[in-house]
Amino acid sequence: MPPKTRPTLADIRKWPATVSIPTAARALGCSARHLQERVKRGDSPVKTLPFGNRNVVITADLLRVLSGETQEAA
């Protein structure tokens, strides 16, 4: 099975408002486990929302981080 490729910014702009930790991690170029640990520690580079017993990543904030914007979304 070929490795999953990283999505482009154009791809991510088409994503729904929130995505799973594994999906966001693929876009960031890290493992889902690493991103989940950062979320648990409270130092995630992207904003998340609790959704049931899991967290989801806000796609707009993922785009902000990947675009190199330094100002956090309100």
N, C-alpha and C positions, 0 to 999 in steps of 0.2 A: 504494500500500500504506500503510495507516495506521501511525503510529509505535507501537512497543510501549509499553504502559503499565507503569509501575513496579508491582511486586507489593506487596501489603499485608503486614503482619506475619502476618496470618492465613494468607495464601497461603504465605509462606515457612515457616511452621510445618509445612506439609504436604510440604515438599520432602524429598528423601532426605538422608542424613547429610552428604554432600558434594555440591558443585555446581561447575560450571566457572567459570573466571574471567569469561567474558562474562556468565553468568547472575548472578553475584555483583555484577559491575559495574553491571548494570541495576538491581539492588535498591539499590545505593549511590548511584545517580545519576551515575556517572562512566563514562568509556569503558573498554572492556576493555584497551586499550593502556595507559592511565594506571594501572590497577590492576596490570597485569602488570609495568610498570616499577617500581612501588612494591614488589612482591613481590621482584623482582630486586635492588633496593637494600636490602631487609631492613627497610623501614619501612611495610609494609602494615598497614592498620587491622584486618585480619582474619587469623586464623591459616590457614595453608595446609599441605597435605601434598604431598610429591612423589609423583607417580603416573606411573610410566614416564618419559617425556620432557616431562611437563607437571606443573603444580600444580593441585590442587583446593582449594576453599575449604570450611572446616568450617562447615556450616550453623548449628550452635549458636553459634559465635562471631560469625557474621554477624548472627544475632538479637540477641546481646548488644550489638553495636555499634549496631544500628539502634534498640534499646530505650533507648539512652542510658546503659547500665550502664558504670561506669568500671573496675570490677575485672575483670582478665583471667581467663579460664577457666584452670584448672590443667592 
